[in-house]
Amino acid sequence: MIFVLLSLALILFLLEIFLPGGVLALVGVVLIGIASVYAFIDYGPSVGLSVFVGGLLVSLLFFYLELKVLAGTRFGRSVFTHQQVSTGGTGLGETSQLIGQEGLTLTPMSPGGKVRLGDQVYSAVSIDGYIAKGSTVIVKDADTFSIRVSNR
Protein backbone atom coordinates (compact mmCIF):
# COMPACT_ATOMS: atom_id res chain seq x y z
CA MET A 1 0.00 0.00 0.00
CA ILE A 2 2.83 2.41 0.86
CA PHE A 3 4.57 1.70 -2.44
CA VAL A 4 1.32 2.26 -4.37
CA LEU A 5 0.68 5.61 -2.66
CA LEU A 6 4.25 6.79 -3.28
CA SER A 7 4.04 5.65 -6.91
CA LEU A 8 0.79 7.57 -7.40
CA ALA A 9 2.38 10.65 -5.84
CA LEU A 10 5.33 10.32 -8.22
CA ILE A 11 2.98 10.01 -11.22
CA LEU A 12 1.10 13.11 -10.07
CA PHE A 13 4.37 15.05 -9.77
CA LEU A 14 5.28 14.02 -13.32
CA LEU A 15 1.84 15.09 -14.57
CA GLU A 16 2.25 18.41 -12.76
CA ILE A 17 5.17 19.18 -15.06
CA PHE A 18 2.90 18.89 -18.10
CA LEU A 19 -0.28 20.28 -16.48
CA PRO A 20 1.01 23.00 -14.14
CA GLY A 21 -1.32 24.53 -11.60
CA GLY A 22 -0.37 23.04 -8.27
CA VAL A 23 -3.42 20.84 -7.69
CA LEU A 24 -1.76 17.61 -8.81
CA ALA A 25 1.32 18.36 -6.72
CA LEU A 26 -0.85 19.11 -3.69
CA VAL A 27 -2.64 15.77 -4.07
CA GLY A 28 0.78 14.13 -4.44
CA VAL A 29 1.95 15.66 -1.15
CA VAL A 30 -1.24 14.43 0.55
CA LEU A 31 -0.55 10.92 -0.79
CA ILE A 32 2.97 11.13 0.63
CA GLY A 33 1.47 12.08 3.99
CA ILE A 34 -0.93 9.14 3.89
CA ALA A 35 1.91 6.78 2.89
CA SER A 36 4.01 8.02 5.79
CA VAL A 37 1.12 7.39 8.21
CA TYR A 38 0.81 3.82 6.90
CA ALA A 39 4.58 3.37 7.21
CA PHE A 40 4.46 4.71 10.76
CA ILE A 41 1.67 2.28 11.72
CA ASP A 42 3.18 -0.75 9.97
CA TYR A 43 6.93 -0.24 10.51
CA GLY A 44 7.36 2.31 13.28
CA PRO A 45 8.23 5.99 13.64
CA SER A 46 11.66 5.89 11.99
CA VAL A 47 10.35 4.37 8.76
CA GLY A 48 7.31 6.67 8.78
CA LEU A 49 9.51 9.73 9.19
CA SER A 50 11.87 8.47 6.48
CA VAL A 51 9.00 7.99 4.03
CA PHE A 52 7.67 11.48 4.81
CA VAL A 53 11.03 13.25 4.50
CA GLY A 54 12.00 11.25 1.41
CA GLY A 55 8.67 11.99 -0.23
CA LEU A 56 8.94 15.71 0.49
CA LEU A 57 12.48 15.78 -0.91
CA VAL A 58 11.26 14.10 -4.10
CA SER A 59 8.41 16.60 -4.37
CA LEU A 60 10.85 19.51 -3.97
CA LEU A 61 13.10 17.96 -6.60
CA PHE A 62 10.22 17.79 -9.08
CA PHE A 63 9.24 21.36 -8.23
CA TYR A 64 12.80 22.48 -8.95
CA LEU A 65 12.88 20.51 -12.20
CA GLU A 66 9.60 22.07 -13.30
CA LEU A 67 10.65 25.65 -12.62
CA LYS A 68 14.34 25.67 -13.47
CA VAL A 69 15.43 22.81 -15.66
CA LEU A 70 12.35 22.11 -17.78
CA ALA A 71 11.61 25.81 -18.40
CA GLY A 72 14.98 26.18 -20.16
CA THR A 73 14.48 23.27 -22.55
CA ARG A 74 12.89 23.40 -25.99
CA PHE A 75 9.91 21.43 -24.70
CA GLY A 76 9.59 23.70 -21.66
CA ARG A 77 9.54 26.83 -23.79
CA SER A 78 6.66 25.36 -25.76
CA VAL A 79 4.72 24.42 -22.59
CA PHE A 80 5.35 27.46 -20.38
CA THR A 81 4.10 30.86 -21.41
CA HIS A 82 6.57 33.72 -21.43
CA GLN A 83 4.12 36.42 -22.41
CA GLN A 84 3.30 39.24 -20.11
CA VAL A 85 -0.33 39.51 -19.11
CA SER A 86 -1.91 42.88 -19.76
CA THR A 87 -4.89 43.98 -17.71
CA GLY A 88 -6.20 46.07 -20.56
CA GLY A 89 -6.91 48.88 -18.10
CA THR A 90 -6.17 52.48 -18.72
CA GLY A 91 -3.74 54.42 -16.61
CA LEU A 92 -4.88 57.40 -14.55
CA GLY A 93 -2.96 59.87 -16.71
CA GLU A 94 -4.31 58.41 -19.94
CA THR A 95 -7.99 58.55 -18.96
CA SER A 96 -7.99 62.30 -18.30
CA GLN A 97 -6.84 62.82 -21.89
CA LEU A 98 -9.89 60.90 -23.18
CA ILE A 99 -12.47 63.40 -21.88
CA GLY A 100 -13.98 65.32 -24.82
CA GLN A 101 -12.81 62.85 -27.47
CA GLU A 102 -15.29 61.57 -30.01
CA GLY A 103 -15.52 57.90 -30.78
CA LEU A 104 -17.61 55.24 -32.47
CA THR A 105 -19.62 52.53 -30.72
CA LEU A 106 -18.52 49.06 -31.81
CA THR A 107 -21.35 47.33 -29.93
CA PRO A 108 -24.77 48.48 -28.77
CA MET A 109 -24.39 50.40 -25.51
CA SER A 110 -27.03 49.11 -23.12
CA PRO A 111 -25.58 50.75 -21.05
CA GLY A 112 -22.18 49.05 -21.32
CA GLY A 113 -20.33 48.21 -24.51
CA LYS A 114 -17.21 48.84 -26.59
CA VAL A 115 -16.16 52.11 -28.19
CA ARG A 116 -13.28 53.03 -30.48
CA LEU A 117 -11.45 56.21 -29.52
CA GLY A 118 -8.75 56.90 -32.07
CA ASP A 119 -7.04 53.57 -32.71
CA GLN A 120 -7.85 52.10 -29.28
CA VAL A 121 -10.88 50.05 -28.21
CA TYR A 122 -12.26 50.65 -24.72
CA SER A 123 -15.05 49.29 -22.57
CA ALA A 124 -17.41 52.13 -21.81
CA VAL A 125 -20.75 52.91 -20.18
CA SER A 126 -23.45 55.12 -21.71
CA ILE A 127 -24.83 57.83 -19.46
CA ASP A 128 -27.72 58.29 -21.90
CA GLY A 129 -28.98 54.69 -21.67
CA TYR A 130 -29.15 52.70 -24.92
CA ILE A 131 -26.97 53.84 -27.83
CA ALA A 132 -27.01 51.89 -31.11
CA LYS A 133 -23.94 50.26 -32.64
CA GLY A 134 -22.14 52.60 -35.06
CA SER A 135 -23.20 55.78 -33.26
CA THR A 136 -20.83 58.65 -32.65
CA VAL A 137 -20.29 59.31 -28.95
CA ILE A 138 -18.29 61.74 -26.85
CA VAL A 139 -16.40 60.92 -23.67
CA LYS A 140 -17.98 62.84 -20.81
CA ASP A 141 -16.08 61.36 -17.88
CA ALA A 142 -13.27 58.87 -17.34
CA ASP A 143 -11.37 57.46 -14.41
CA THR A 144 -9.10 54.51 -13.79
CA PHE A 145 -11.98 52.03 -13.84
CA SER A 146 -14.49 53.24 -16.42
CA ILE A 147 -15.17 55.54 -19.33
CA ARG A 148 -18.59 57.19 -19.54
CA VAL A 149 -19.89 58.35 -22.90
CA SER A 150 -23.01 60.03 -24.29
CA ASN A 151 -24.53 60.65 -27.70
CA ARG A 152 -22.82 63.42 -29.62
MOJOBEL-V690907 format. One record per run of one state. SS is the DSSP state (alpha for helix, beta for strand, coil for the rest). FROM is the first residue (numbers start at 0). TO is the last residue. If there is no record, write none. Layout:
SS | FROM | TO
SS | FROM | TO
//
This chain:
coil | 0 | 0
alpha | 1 | 17
coil | 18 | 21
alpha | 22 | 42
coil | 43 | 43
alpha | 44 | 71
coil | 72 | 72
alpha | 73 | 78
coil | 79 | 90
alpha | 91 | 97
coil | 98 | 100
beta | 101 | 104
coil | 105 | 107
beta | 108 | 108
coil | 109 | 110
beta | 111 | 116
coil | 117 | 118
beta | 119 | 125
coil | 126 | 129
beta | 130 | 130
coil | 131 | 134
beta | 135 | 141
coil | 142 | 145
beta | 146 | 150
coil | 151 | 151
//
